[in-house]
Amino acid sequence: MPTSLHYALTDSQCSICGRQLEWKADFDNINQPKYVSQHCNQNYAIHIETVKVVTLGKVSKGKQEEQQEKVMAPMEQDEPKALKMAESMKRQQQQDEEEKQR
């Protein structure tokens, strides 16, 4: 009998004491992902057998460009910092070499 993953993770209880189980994801084997729990010296497992991917709709051009800008913005901001740091290190090396030559 299929059960929703959310219900299984939030409402399952220990069969001995009745306390709620705390689940840990075990995705070591990508072909058989599962959640595992231990309580009252018993092991519990929820095996994920099927995954359904649903397309919710198309993203408008404006939103798509906006999302791409959000992703690219931090990278562009980091680039000037890296360049400034490299230039600063280069200047420092040049100064060190000049001092050695004196």
MOMO-V129965 format. One record per backbone hydrogen bond with DSSP energy under -1.0 kcal/mol. NH is the residue of the N-H (numbers start at 1). CO is the residue of the C=O. If there is no record, write none. Layout:
# MOMO-V129965
nh=NH co=CO
nh=NH co=CO
This chain:
# MOMO-V129965
nh=8 co=4
nh=9 co=5
nh=10 co=6
nh=11 co=7
nh=14 co=19
nh=18 co=14
nh=21 co=12
nh=24 co=36
nh=26 co=34
nh=32 co=29
nh=34 co=26
nh=35 co=46
nh=36 co=24
nh=37 co=44
nh=39 co=42
nh=42 co=39
nh=44 co=37
nh=46 co=35
nh=48 co=33
nh=64 co=60
nh=65 co=61
nh=66 co=62
nh=67 co=63
nh=68 co=64
nh=69 co=65
nh=70 co=66
nh=71 co=67
nh=72 co=68
nh=73 co=69
nh=76 co=72
nh=77 co=73
nh=78 co=74
nh=79 co=75
nh=80 co=76
nh=82 co=78
nh=83 co=79
nh=84 co=80
nh=85 co=81
nh=86 co=82
nh=87 co=83
nh=88 co=84
nh=89 co=85
nh=90 co=86
nh=91 co=87
nh=92 co=88
nh=93 co=89
nh=94 co=90
nh=95 co=91
nh=96 co=92
nh=97 co=93
nh=98 co=94
nh=99 co=95
nh=100 co=96
nh=101 co=97
